[in-house]
């Protein structure tokens, strides 16, 4: 069940950022790709998907990542939604669409 939710989040995040899933899993560090990954980590953590699972799903798609990077991404997006109401709304919309 967690894998299916993870995949839904991936698809929605890629749609919001107008990127492909292939781009999401590349090692490129552009702001757009980093922001998309941060949103993915945030959504997963907020829904209770544990970090080792996020790490595994990312690695399974060719993007090895460590726990601290997932934690950092979650923290960065949390800070962003505290000051950006539009970003907060985007996150809420994705949550709603993916859990119904």
KOLGU-4560 file (N, C-alpha, C; in nm, 3 decimals, padded with zeros to 5 digits):
<recs>
<n_xx: 00.082 n_yy: -00.119 n_zz: 00.000 ca_xx: 00.000 ca_yy: 00.000 ca_zz: 00.000 c_xx: 00.087 c_yy: 00.127 c_zz: 00.000 mol: A seq: 1 type: UNK>
<n_xx: 00.195 n_yy: 00.126 n_zz: 00.077 ca_xx: 00.281 ca_yy: 00.244 ca_zz: 00.082 c_xx: 00.346 c_yy: 00.271 c_zz: -00.053 mol: A seq: 2 type: UNK>
<n_xx: 00.384 n_yy: 00.165 n_zz: -00.123 ca_xx: 00.448 ca_yy: 00.180 ca_zz: -00.254 c_xx: 00.351 c_yy: 00.245 c_zz: -00.352 mol: A seq: 3 type: UNK>
<n_xx: 00.225 n_yy: 00.204 n_zz: -00.348 ca_xx: 00.125 ca_yy: 00.263 ca_zz: -00.438 c_xx: 00.107 c_yy: 00.412 c_zz: -00.409 mol: A seq: 4 type: UNK>
<n_xx: 00.102 n_yy: 00.447 n_zz: -00.280 ca_xx: 00.088 ca_yy: 00.587 ca_zz: -00.242 c_xx: 00.212 c_yy: 00.666 c_zz: -00.285 mol: A seq: 5 type: UNK>
<n_xx: 00.329 n_yy: 00.608 n_zz: -00.263 ca_xx: 00.453 ca_yy: 00.672 ca_zz: -00.307 c_xx: 00.447 c_yy: 00.701 c_zz: -00.456 mol: A seq: 6 type: UNK>
<n_xx: 00.405 n_yy: 00.603 n_zz: -00.535 ca_xx: 00.397 ca_yy: 00.620 ca_zz: -00.680 c_xx: 00.295 c_yy: 00.728 c_zz: -00.719 mol: A seq: 7 type: UNK>
<n_xx: 00.184 n_yy: 00.735 n_zz: -00.647 ca_xx: 00.085 ca_yy: 00.841 ca_zz: -00.673 c_xx: 00.147 c_yy: 00.977 c_zz: -00.646 mol: A seq: 8 type: UNK>
<n_xx: 00.218 n_yy: 00.987 n_zz: -00.535 ca_xx: 00.285 ca_yy: 01.114 ca_zz: -00.502 c_xx: 00.387 c_yy: 01.151 c_zz: -00.608 mol: A seq: 9 type: UNK>
<n_xx: 00.464 n_yy: 01.055 n_zz: -00.653 ca_xx: 00.564 ca_yy: 01.081 ca_zz: -00.758 c_xx: 00.496 c_yy: 01.140 c_zz: -00.881 mol: A seq: 10 type: UNK>
<n_xx: 00.388 n_yy: 01.077 n_zz: -00.925 ca_xx: 00.320 ca_yy: 01.123 ca_zz: -01.046 c_xx: 00.264 c_yy: 01.264 c_zz: -01.029 mol: A seq: 11 type: UNK>
<n_xx: 00.203 n_yy: 01.292 n_zz: -00.915 ca_xx: 00.146 ca_yy: 01.423 ca_zz: -00.890 c_xx: 00.253 c_yy: 01.531 c_zz: -00.878 mol: A seq: 12 type: UNK>
<n_xx: 00.360 n_yy: 01.500 n_zz: -00.806 ca_xx: 00.469 ca_yy: 01.597 ca_zz: -00.789 c_xx: 00.531 c_yy: 01.628 c_zz: -00.926 mol: A seq: 13 type: UNK>
<n_xx: 00.551 n_yy: 01.526 n_zz: -01.007 ca_xx: 00.608 ca_yy: 01.549 ca_zz: -01.140 c_xx: 00.515 c_yy: 01.636 c_zz: -01.225 mol: A seq: 14 type: UNK>
<n_xx: 00.386 n_yy: 01.614 n_zz: -01.211 ca_xx: 00.289 ca_yy: 01.695 ca_zz: -01.285 c_xx: 00.294 c_yy: 01.841 c_zz: -01.239 mol: A seq: 15 type: UNK>
<n_xx: 00.298 n_yy: 01.862 n_zz: -01.108 ca_xx: 00.303 ca_yy: 01.999 ca_zz: -01.053 c_xx: 00.428 c_yy: 02.072 c_zz: -01.099 mol: A seq: 16 type: UNK>
<n_xx: 00.541 n_yy: 02.003 n_zz: -01.099 ca_xx: 00.668 ca_yy: 02.067 ca_zz: -01.137 c_xx: 00.699 c_yy: 02.057 c_zz: -01.286 mol: A seq: 17 type: UNK>
<n_xx: 00.606 n_yy: 01.993 n_zz: -01.359 ca_xx: 00.621 ca_yy: 01.978 ca_zz: -01.503 c_xx: 00.755 c_yy: 01.911 c_zz: -01.541 mol: A seq: 18 type: UNK>
<n_xx: 00.781 n_yy: 01.800 n_zz: -01.473 ca_xx: 00.902 ca_yy: 01.721 ca_zz: -01.501 c_xx: 00.860 c_yy: 01.576 c_zz: -01.521 mol: A seq: 19 type: UNK>
<n_xx: 00.948 n_yy: 01.498 n_zz: -01.578 ca_xx: 00.920 ca_yy: 01.355 ca_zz: -01.595 c_xx: 00.971 c_yy: 01.279 c_zz: -01.473 mol: A seq: 20 type: UNK>
<n_xx: 00.921 n_yy: 01.159 n_zz: -01.457 ca_xx: 00.970 ca_yy: 01.076 ca_zz: -01.346 c_xx: 01.118 c_yy: 01.044 c_zz: -01.366 mol: A seq: 21 type: UNK>
<n_xx: 01.157 n_yy: 01.031 n_zz: -01.491 ca_xx: 01.298 ca_yy: 01.006 ca_zz: -01.520 c_xx: 01.385 c_yy: 01.119 c_zz: -01.468 mol: A seq: 22 type: UNK>
<n_xx: 01.339 n_yy: 01.243 n_zz: -01.490 ca_xx: 01.414 ca_yy: 01.359 ca_zz: -01.441 c_xx: 01.420 c_yy: 01.361 c_zz: -01.289 mol: A seq: 23 type: UNK>
<n_xx: 01.308 n_yy: 01.325 n_zz: -01.224 ca_xx: 01.304 ca_yy: 01.324 ca_zz: -01.078 c_xx: 01.413 c_yy: 01.235 c_zz: -01.020 mol: A seq: 24 type: UNK>
<n_xx: 01.439 n_yy: 01.123 n_zz: -01.087 ca_xx: 01.535 ca_yy: 01.025 ca_zz: -01.036 c_xx: 01.677 c_yy: 01.043 c_zz: -01.090 mol: A seq: 25 type: UNK>
<n_xx: 01.703 n_yy: 01.155 n_zz: -01.158 ca_xx: 01.840 ca_yy: 01.180 ca_zz: -01.203 c_xx: 01.918 c_yy: 01.248 c_zz: -01.092 mol: A seq: 26 type: UNK>
<n_xx: 02.048 n_yy: 01.250 n_zz: -01.105 ca_xx: 02.133 ca_yy: 01.311 ca_zz: -01.003 c_xx: 02.147 c_yy: 01.462 c_zz: -01.022 mol: A seq: 27 type: UNK>
<n_xx: 02.074 n_yy: 01.519 n_zz: -01.117 ca_xx: 02.080 ca_yy: 01.664 ca_zz: -01.137 c_xx: 02.032 c_yy: 01.735 c_zz: -01.012 mol: A seq: 28 type: UNK>
<n_xx: 02.093 n_yy: 01.847 n_zz: -00.982 ca_xx: 02.062 ca_yy: 01.921 ca_zz: -00.859 c_xx: 01.997 c_yy: 02.057 c_zz: -00.888 mol: A seq: 29 type: UNK>
<n_xx: 01.928 n_yy: 02.068 n_zz: -01.001 ca_xx: 01.863 ca_yy: 02.196 ca_zz: -01.030 c_xx: 01.760 c_yy: 02.226 c_zz: -00.921 mol: A seq: 30 type: UNK>
<n_xx: 01.731 n_yy: 02.352 n_zz: -00.904 ca_xx: 01.636 ca_yy: 02.393 ca_zz: -00.801 c_xx: 01.501 c_yy: 02.325 c_zz: -00.821 mol: A seq: 31 type: UNK>
<n_xx: 01.456 n_yy: 02.321 n_zz: -00.945 ca_xx: 01.327 ca_yy: 02.261 ca_zz: -00.975 c_xx: 01.322 c_yy: 02.114 c_zz: -00.933 mol: A seq: 32 type: UNK>
<n_xx: 01.425 n_yy: 02.039 n_zz: -00.965 ca_xx: 01.429 ca_yy: 01.896 ca_zz: -00.931 c_xx: 01.444 c_yy: 01.876 c_zz: -00.781 mol: A seq: 33 type: UNK>
<n_xx: 01.527 n_yy: 01.957 n_zz: -00.719 ca_xx: 01.544 ca_yy: 01.946 ca_zz: -00.573 c_xx: 01.414 c_yy: 01.979 c_zz: -00.502 mol: A seq: 34 type: UNK>
<n_xx: 01.345 n_yy: 02.083 n_zz: -00.546 ca_xx: 01.217 ca_yy: 02.119 ca_zz: -00.486 c_xx: 01.114 c_yy: 02.008 c_zz: -00.502 mol: A seq: 35 type: UNK>
<n_xx: 01.112 n_yy: 01.947 n_zz: -00.618 ca_xx: 01.019 ca_yy: 01.837 ca_zz: -00.643 c_xx: 01.049 c_yy: 01.720 c_zz: -00.549 mol: A seq: 36 type: UNK>
<n_xx: 01.176 n_yy: 01.687 n_zz: -00.534 ca_xx: 01.212 ca_yy: 01.578 ca_zz: -00.443 c_xx: 01.175 c_yy: 01.613 c_zz: -00.299 mol: A seq: 37 type: UNK>
<n_xx: 01.200 n_yy: 01.737 n_zz: -00.260 ca_xx: 01.165 ca_yy: 01.780 ca_zz: -00.124 c_xx: 01.015 c_yy: 01.764 c_zz: -00.100 mol: A seq: 38 type: UNK>
<n_xx: 00.935 n_yy: 01.802 n_zz: -00.199 ca_xx: 00.791 ca_yy: 01.787 ca_zz: -00.184 c_xx: 00.754 c_yy: 01.640 c_zz: -00.170 mol: A seq: 39 type: UNK>
<n_xx: 00.817 n_yy: 01.555 n_zz: -00.250 ca_xx: 00.790 ca_yy: 01.412 ca_zz: -00.241 c_xx: 00.823 c_yy: 01.358 c_zz: -00.102 mol: A seq: 40 type: UNK>
<n_xx: 00.939 n_yy: 01.393 n_zz: -00.050 ca_xx: 00.978 ca_yy: 01.347 ca_zz: 00.084 c_xx: 00.879 c_yy: 01.398 c_zz: 00.189 mol: A seq: 41 type: UNK>
<n_xx: 00.841 n_yy: 01.524 n_zz: 00.176 ca_xx: 00.748 ca_yy: 01.583 ca_zz: 00.272 c_xx: 00.614 c_yy: 01.509 c_zz: 00.271 mol: A seq: 42 type: UNK>
<n_xx: 00.559 n_yy: 01.490 n_zz: 00.153 ca_xx: 00.430 ca_yy: 01.421 ca_zz: 00.141 c_xx: 00.437 c_yy: 01.281 c_zz: 00.201 mol: A seq: 43 type: UNK>
<n_xx: 00.543 n_yy: 01.210 n_zz: 00.169 ca_xx: 00.558 ca_yy: 01.074 ca_zz: 00.220 c_xx: 00.569 c_yy: 01.071 c_zz: 00.372 mol: A seq: 44 type: UNK>
<n_xx: 00.655 n_yy: 01.157 n_zz: 00.426 ca_xx: 00.675 ca_yy: 01.160 ca_zz: 00.571 c_xx: 00.547 c_yy: 01.201 c_zz: 00.643 mol: A seq: 45 type: UNK>
<n_xx: 00.475 n_yy: 01.299 n_zz: 00.589 ca_xx: 00.351 ca_yy: 01.345 ca_zz: 00.651 c_xx: 00.244 c_yy: 01.236 c_zz: 00.650 mol: A seq: 46 type: UNK>
<n_xx: 00.251 n_yy: 01.147 n_zz: 00.554 ca_xx: 00.153 ca_yy: 01.038 ca_zz: 00.545 c_xx: 00.197 c_yy: 00.916 c_zz: 00.624 mol: A seq: 47 type: UNK>
<n_xx: 00.315 n_yy: 00.924 n_zz: 00.685 ca_xx: 00.361 ca_yy: 00.817 ca_zz: 00.771 c_xx: 00.448 c_yy: 00.712 c_zz: 00.703 mol: A seq: 48 type: UNK>
<n_xx: 00.491 n_yy: 00.740 n_zz: 00.581 ca_xx: 00.583 ca_yy: 00.646 ca_zz: 00.515 c_xx: 00.719 c_yy: 00.667 c_zz: 00.579 mol: A seq: 49 type: UNK>
<n_xx: 00.773 n_yy: 00.562 n_zz: 00.635 ca_xx: 00.899 ca_yy: 00.574 ca_zz: 00.709 c_xx: 01.017 c_yy: 00.596 c_zz: 00.615 mol: A seq: 50 type: UNK>
<n_xx: 01.116 n_yy: 00.666 n_zz: 00.667 ca_xx: 01.233 ca_yy: 00.703 ca_zz: 00.588 c_xx: 01.301 c_yy: 00.584 c_zz: 00.520 mol: A seq: 51 type: UNK>
<n_xx: 01.319 n_yy: 00.468 n_zz: 00.587 ca_xx: 01.382 ca_yy: 00.356 ca_zz: 00.516 c_xx: 01.305 c_yy: 00.312 c_zz: 00.391 mol: A seq: 52 type: UNK>
<n_xx: 01.172 n_yy: 00.325 n_zz: 00.395 ca_xx: 01.092 ca_yy: 00.289 ca_zz: 00.278 c_xx: 01.110 c_yy: 00.393 c_zz: 00.166 mol: A seq: 53 type: UNK>
<n_xx: 01.109 n_yy: 00.520 n_zz: 00.203 ca_xx: 01.132 ca_yy: 00.625 ca_zz: 00.103 c_xx: 01.267 c_yy: 00.603 c_zz: 00.037 mol: A seq: 54 type: UNK>
<n_xx: 01.366 n_yy: 00.576 n_zz: 00.119 ca_xx: 01.502 ca_yy: 00.550 ca_zz: 00.071 c_xx: 01.503 c_yy: 00.432 c_zz: -00.026 mol: A seq: 55 type: UNK>
<n_xx: 01.434 n_yy: 00.325 n_zz: 00.009 ca_xx: 01.428 ca_yy: 00.205 ca_zz: -00.076 c_xx: 01.358 c_yy: 00.235 c_zz: -00.208 mol: A seq: 56 type: UNK>
<n_xx: 01.244 n_yy: 00.303 n_zz: -00.203 ca_xx: 01.170 ca_yy: 00.333 ca_zz: -00.326 c_xx: 01.252 c_yy: 00.423 c_zz: -00.418 mol: A seq: 57 type: UNK>
<n_xx: 01.322 n_yy: 00.519 n_zz: -00.362 ca_xx: 01.407 ca_yy: 00.606 ca_zz: -00.443 c_xx: 01.521 c_yy: 00.525 c_zz: -00.505 mol: A seq: 58 type: UNK>
<n_xx: 01.585 n_yy: 00.442 n_zz: -00.424 ca_xx: 01.696 ca_yy: 00.359 ca_zz: -00.473 c_xx: 01.647 c_yy: 00.263 c_zz: -00.582 mol: A seq: 59 type: UNK>
<n_xx: 01.529 n_yy: 00.205 n_zz: -00.563 ca_xx: 01.473 ca_yy: 00.113 ca_zz: -00.662 c_xx: 01.451 c_yy: 00.180 c_zz: -00.797 mol: A seq: 60 type: UNK>
<n_xx: 01.437 n_yy: 00.312 n_zz: -00.795 ca_xx: 01.417 ca_yy: 00.388 ca_zz: -00.919 c_xx: 01.546 c_yy: 00.455 c_zz: -00.967 mol: A seq: 61 type: UNK>
<n_xx: 01.657 n_yy: 00.414 n_zz: -00.909 ca_xx: 01.787 ca_yy: 00.461 ca_zz: -00.957 c_xx: 01.837 c_yy: 00.588 c_zz: -00.891 mol: A seq: 62 type: UNK>
<n_xx: 01.778 n_yy: 00.625 n_zz: -00.777 ca_xx: 01.823 ca_yy: 00.745 ca_zz: -00.708 c_xx: 01.860 c_yy: 00.712 c_zz: -00.564 mol: A seq: 63 type: UNK>
<n_xx: 01.986 n_yy: 00.669 n_zz: -00.543 ca_xx: 02.027 ca_yy: 00.638 ca_zz: -00.406 c_xx: 02.034 c_yy: 00.766 c_zz: -00.322 mol: A seq: 64 type: UNK>
<n_xx: 01.982 n_yy: 00.759 n_zz: -00.202 ca_xx: 01.977 ca_yy: 00.877 ca_zz: -00.115 c_xx: 01.993 c_yy: 00.830 c_zz: 00.029 mol: A seq: 65 type: UNK>
<n_xx: 02.047 n_yy: 00.916 n_zz: 00.113 ca_xx: 02.062 ca_yy: 00.878 ca_zz: 00.253 c_xx: 01.953 c_yy: 00.941 c_zz: 00.339 mol: A seq: 66 type: UNK>
<n_xx: 01.943 n_yy: 00.893 n_zz: 00.461 ca_xx: 01.840 ca_yy: 00.940 ca_zz: 00.553 c_xx: 01.847 c_yy: 01.091 c_zz: 00.576 mol: A seq: 67 type: UNK>
<n_xx: 01.968 n_yy: 01.142 n_zz: 00.591 ca_xx: 01.981 ca_yy: 01.284 ca_zz: 00.622 c_xx: 01.930 c_yy: 01.373 c_zz: 00.509 mol: A seq: 68 type: UNK>
<n_xx: 01.943 n_yy: 01.330 n_zz: 00.385 ca_xx: 01.893 ca_yy: 01.408 ca_zz: 00.272 c_xx: 01.741 c_yy: 01.410 c_zz: 00.270 mol: A seq: 69 type: UNK>
<n_xx: 01.680 n_yy: 01.299 n_zz: 00.306 ca_xx: 01.534 ca_yy: 01.293 ca_zz: 00.314 c_xx: 01.485 c_yy: 01.385 c_zz: 00.426 mol: A seq: 70 type: UNK>
<n_xx: 01.552 n_yy: 01.377 n_zz: 00.540 ca_xx: 01.517 ca_yy: 01.463 ca_zz: 00.653 c_xx: 01.532 c_yy: 01.611 c_zz: 00.614 mol: A seq: 71 type: UNK>
<n_xx: 01.642 n_yy: 01.643 n_zz: 00.548 ca_xx: 01.668 ca_yy: 01.781 ca_zz: 00.506 c_xx: 01.560 c_yy: 01.831 c_zz: 00.410 mol: A seq: 72 type: UNK>
<n_xx: 01.523 n_yy: 01.747 n_zz: 00.313 ca_xx: 01.419 ca_yy: 01.785 ca_zz: 00.217 c_xx: 01.285 c_yy: 01.809 c_zz: 00.284 mol: A seq: 73 type: UNK>
<n_xx: 01.251 n_yy: 01.723 n_zz: 00.378 ca_xx: 01.125 ca_yy: 01.738 ca_zz: 00.452 c_xx: 01.126 c_yy: 01.871 c_zz: 00.528 mol: A seq: 74 type: UNK>
<n_xx: 01.237 n_yy: 01.897 n_zz: 00.593 ca_xx: 01.251 ca_yy: 02.021 ca_zz: 00.673 c_xx: 01.242 c_yy: 02.145 c_zz: 00.584 mol: A seq: 75 type: UNK>
<n_xx: 01.307 n_yy: 02.141 n_zz: 00.467 ca_xx: 01.306 ca_yy: 02.255 ca_zz: 00.376 c_xx: 01.163 c_yy: 02.285 c_zz: 00.328 mol: A seq: 76 type: UNK>
<n_xx: 01.088 n_yy: 02.182 n_zz: 00.293 ca_xx: 00.953 ca_yy: 02.208 ca_zz: 00.246 c_xx: 00.863 c_yy: 02.254 c_zz: 00.360 mol: A seq: 77 type: UNK>
<n_xx: 00.884 n_yy: 02.201 n_zz: 00.478 ca_xx: 00.808 ca_yy: 02.245 ca_zz: 00.594 c_xx: 00.828 c_yy: 02.396 c_zz: 00.616 mol: A seq: 78 type: UNK>
<n_xx: 00.951 n_yy: 02.440 n_zz: 00.606 ca_xx: 00.981 ca_yy: 02.582 ca_zz: 00.622 c_xx: 00.915 c_yy: 02.665 c_zz: 00.511 mol: A seq: 79 type: UNK>
<n_xx: 00.915 n_yy: 02.610 n_zz: 00.390 ca_xx: 00.858 ca_yy: 02.683 ca_zz: 00.277 c_xx: 00.707 c_yy: 02.700 c_zz: 00.292 mol: A seq: 80 type: UNK>
<n_xx: 00.637 n_yy: 02.595 n_zz: 00.335 ca_xx: 00.492 ca_yy: 02.608 ca_zz: 00.344 c_xx: 00.448 c_yy: 02.694 c_zz: 00.461 mol: A seq: 81 type: UNK>
<n_xx: 00.536 n_yy: 02.715 n_zz: 00.557 ca_xx: 00.503 ca_yy: 02.804 ca_zz: 00.668 c_xx: 00.493 c_yy: 02.950 c_zz: 00.623 mol: A seq: 82 type: UNK>
<n_xx: 00.561 n_yy: 02.984 n_zz: 00.515 ca_xx: 00.560 ca_yy: 03.123 ca_zz: 00.467 c_xx: 00.492 c_yy: 03.140 c_zz: 00.332 mol: A seq: 83 type: UNK>
<n_xx: 00.467 n_yy: 03.032 n_zz: 00.262 ca_xx: 00.411 ca_yy: 03.040 ca_zz: 00.127 c_xx: 00.274 c_yy: 02.969 c_zz: 00.124 mol: A seq: 84 type: UNK>
<n_xx: 00.168 n_yy: 03.048 n_zz: 00.127 ca_xx: 00.032 ca_yy: 02.992 ca_zz: 00.131 c_xx: 00.000 c_yy: 02.913 c_zz: 00.005 mol: A seq: 85 type: UNK>
<n_xx: 00.052 n_yy: 02.957 n_zz: -00.108 ca_xx: 00.027 ca_yy: 02.886 ca_zz: -00.234 c_xx: 00.090 c_yy: 02.747 c_zz: -00.230 mol: A seq: 86 type: UNK>
<n_xx: 00.210 n_yy: 02.738 n_zz: -00.178 ca_xx: 00.277 ca_yy: 02.608 ca_zz: -00.168 c_xx: 00.200 c_yy: 02.518 c_zz: -00.073 mol: A seq: 87 type: UNK>
<n_xx: 00.153 n_yy: 02.574 n_zz: 00.036 ca_xx: 00.074 ca_yy: 02.497 ca_zz: 00.131 c_xx: -00.051 c_yy: 02.441 c_zz: 00.063 mol: A seq: 88 type: UNK>
<n_xx: -00.115 n_yy: 02.522 n_zz: -00.021 ca_xx: -00.235 ca_yy: 02.478 ca_zz: -00.091 c_xx: -00.204 c_yy: 02.366 c_zz: -00.191 mol: A seq: 89 type: UNK>
<n_xx: -00.092 n_yy: 02.379 n_zz: -00.260 ca_xx: -00.050 ca_yy: 02.275 ca_zz: -00.355 c_xx: -00.032 c_yy: 02.142 c_zz: -00.281 mol: A seq: 90 type: UNK>
<n_xx: 00.035 n_yy: 02.148 n_zz: -00.167 ca_xx: 00.058 ca_yy: 02.027 ca_zz: -00.087 c_xx: -00.076 c_yy: 01.967 c_zz: -00.043 mol: A seq: 91 type: UNK>
<n_xx: -00.166 n_yy: 02.051 n_zz: 00.004 ca_xx: -00.298 ca_yy: 02.002 ca_zz: 00.049 c_xx: -00.375 c_yy: 01.940 c_zz: -00.067 mol: A seq: 92 type: UNK>
<n_xx: -00.369 n_yy: 02.001 n_zz: -00.183 ca_xx: -00.438 ca_yy: 01.947 ca_zz: -00.301 c_xx: -00.384 c_yy: 01.811 c_zz: -00.341 mol: A seq: 93 type: UNK>
<n_xx: -00.252 n_yy: 01.798 n_zz: -00.338 ca_xx: -00.191 ca_yy: 01.669 ca_zz: -00.373 c_xx: -00.232 c_yy: 01.562 c_zz: -00.272 mol: A seq: 94 type: UNK>
<n_xx: -00.226 n_yy: 01.597 n_zz: -00.144 ca_xx: -00.267 ca_yy: 01.502 ca_zz: -00.039 c_xx: -00.410 c_yy: 01.455 c_zz: -00.063 mol: A seq: 95 type: UNK>
<n_xx: -00.497 n_yy: 01.549 n_zz: -00.091 ca_xx: -00.639 ca_yy: 01.517 ca_zz: -00.111 c_xx: -00.658 c_yy: 01.426 c_zz: -00.232 mol: A seq: 96 type: UNK>
<n_xx: -00.593 n_yy: 01.459 n_zz: -00.343 ca_xx: -00.608 ca_yy: 01.383 ca_zz: -00.466 c_xx: -00.552 c_yy: 01.241 c_zz: -00.453 mol: A seq: 97 type: UNK>
<n_xx: -00.444 n_yy: 01.226 n_zz: -00.379 ca_xx: -00.377 ca_yy: 01.097 ca_zz: -00.372 c_xx: -00.435 c_yy: 01.004 c_zz: -00.265 mol: A seq: 98 type: UNK>
<n_xx: -00.510 n_yy: 01.056 n_zz: -00.174 ca_xx: -00.563 ca_yy: 00.969 ca_zz: -00.067 c_xx: -00.711 c_yy: 00.937 c_zz: -00.086 mol: A seq: 99 type: UNK>
<n_xx: -00.771 n_yy: 00.991 n_zz: -00.190 ca_xx: -00.912 ca_yy: 00.958 ca_zz: -00.217 c_xx: -00.924 c_yy: 00.840 c_zz: -00.309 mol: A seq: 100 type: UNK>
</recs>
